[in-house]
Amino acid sequence: MKTNDRVIDQIGRAFPDDTIDAKRAFDDWGRTYPDAIAYREKIDGKTWRTSDAQWLVRRSDALGFLGTRWLAAVMPIYLISAVRDGVWSPATEMLVLILARPGARDEGLGHKRYAALLEALTAEQRIATREVLHHIAQIDPEGSLGLAARRALKG
């Protein structure tokens, strides 16, 4: 089994295929997200496996606005895109940003959101997420995304 297939399989096992109730998906952090209505419509009543992954990946900026529970629910879509398409996926840059521990000087929202995400993910999901970061670091060892993934792995 190729590395990509192994990591994608690991993501599929780690994240449940639960139906998403998206009515409040942007209430916690993203009331100002301009595509919130359309994004909610794309995920509401679906699972991460049945959602329109291509449409969602093109709007990876939503990851910075989604409430923690909804972020965890759709994260597999973005993780798989990062594995399949590497640095060419619109999801990869956003993933390495949100999965990196905020710096020591960041006393604001970054630490709260990061802690909430870690708490929301199971151990198996955190392992799968780390595998994706490791994959990005390997395929782009000297590039900005690979270096950012490496920093996120240290956090």
C-alpha positions in Angstrom: 0.0 0.0 0.0 1.4 3.4 -1.0 1.9 6.0 1.7 -0.9 8.2 0.3 -3.4 5.3 0.4 -2.3 4.3 3.9 -2.7 7.9 5.3 -6.1 8.3 3.6 -7.2 5.0 5.0 -6.0 6.1 8.4 -8.0 9.3 8.1 -11.1 7.4 7.1 -10.9 5.1 10.2 -10.2 8.0 12.6 -13.0 10.3 11.7 -16.6 9.2 12.2 -19.1 9.4 9.3 -21.7 11.3 11.3 -24.4 13.5 9.8 -23.6 17.2 10.2 -26.2 19.7 11.6 -24.7 22.9 10.3 -27.2 25.4 11.5 -24.8 26.9 14.0 -21.5 26.1 12.3 -20.3 29.6 12.2 -21.8 31.0 15.4 -18.7 30.5 17.6 -15.9 32.1 15.5 -17.2 33.0 12.1 -20.2 35.2 12.0 -18.4 37.4 9.4 -17.5 34.6 7.0 -18.9 35.8 3.7 -19.7 32.3 2.3 -21.2 31.0 5.6 -24.7 30.5 4.2 -23.5 28.5 1.1 -21.0 26.5 3.2 -23.7 25.5 5.7 -25.9 24.4 2.9 -23.2 22.3 1.4 -22.6 20.3 4.7 -25.9 20.4 6.5 -27.5 16.9 6.6 -24.5 15.3 5.0 -21.4 13.5 6.3 -17.8 14.4 5.5 -17.9 11.5 3.0 -21.1 12.7 1.3 -20.3 16.4 1.2 -19.1 18.1 -2.0 -15.4 17.9 -1.2 -14.2 19.8 -4.3 -16.5 22.8 -3.4 -15.5 22.7 0.2 -11.7 22.5 -0.5 -12.0 25.6 -2.7 -13.3 27.4 0.3 -10.6 26.2 2.7 -10.6 29.7 4.3 -13.8 28.5 6.1 -11.6 26.5 8.4 -10.6 29.7 10.2 -14.2 30.5 10.8 -15.9 27.2 11.6 -16.9 26.4 15.1 -14.7 23.7 16.6 -17.2 20.8 16.4 -17.8 21.5 12.7 -14.2 22.0 12.0 -13.5 18.5 13.4 -16.4 17.1 11.4 -15.2 18.3 8.0 -11.4 18.1 8.7 -11.1 14.8 6.9 -12.1 16.4 3.6 -9.2 18.8 3.9 -6.7 16.3 5.2 -7.4 13.9 2.3 -7.1 16.8 -0.2 -3.7 17.7 1.3 -2.5 14.1 1.0 -3.8 13.6 -2.5 -2.8 17.0 -4.0 0.0 18.1 -1.6 1.1 21.7 -2.0 -1.3 22.2 -4.9 -4.3 21.7 -2.7 -6.0 24.9 -1.5 -6.5 23.1 1.8 -2.8 22.5 2.6 -1.8 26.0 3.5 -4.8 26.5 5.8 -4.3 23.2 7.5 -0.7 23.9 8.4 -1.9 27.2 9.8 -4.7 25.9 12.0 -2.7 22.8 13.1 0.3 24.8 14.3 0.4 25.7 18.0 0.2 29.5 18.4 3.4 31.3 19.3 4.2 32.2 22.9 3.4 35.8 22.3 0.0 35.1 21.0 -2.2 35.5 24.1 -5.5 35.9 22.2 -7.9 33.8 20.2 -5.2 31.5 18.7 -4.5 29.7 21.9 -8.2 29.3 22.8 -9.1 27.9 19.4 -6.0 25.7 19.2 -6.8 24.2 22.6 -10.4 23.7 21.7 -9.5 21.9 18.5 -7.0 19.6 20.3 -9.7 18.8 22.9 -12.3 18.0 20.2 -10.1 15.6 18.4 -9.7 12.0 19.6 -6.2 10.5 20.0 -6.7 8.6 16.7 -7.7 11.8 14.9 -4.7 13.6 16.3 -2.4 10.8 15.1 -4.0 10.9 11.6 -3.6 14.7 11.5 0.1 14.4 12.4 0.6 11.8 9.6 -0.8 14.4 7.2 1.6 17.0 8.5 4.5 14.5 8.3 3.5 13.8 4.7 3.5 17.5 3.8 6.9 17.9 5.4 8.2 15.1 3.4 6.9 16.1 0.0 7.9 19.8 0.4 11.0 19.6 2.6 12.5 23.0 1.7 9.2 24.7 0.7 7.2 27.0 2.9 4.4 24.5 3.4 6.8 21.7 4.3 8.6 24.0 6.8 5.3 25.1 8.3 4.2 21.5 8.6 7.5 20.6 10.4 6.9 23.5 12.8 3.3 22.3 13.4 4.7 18.8 14.2 6.9 20.3 16.9 4.0 22.1 18.5 
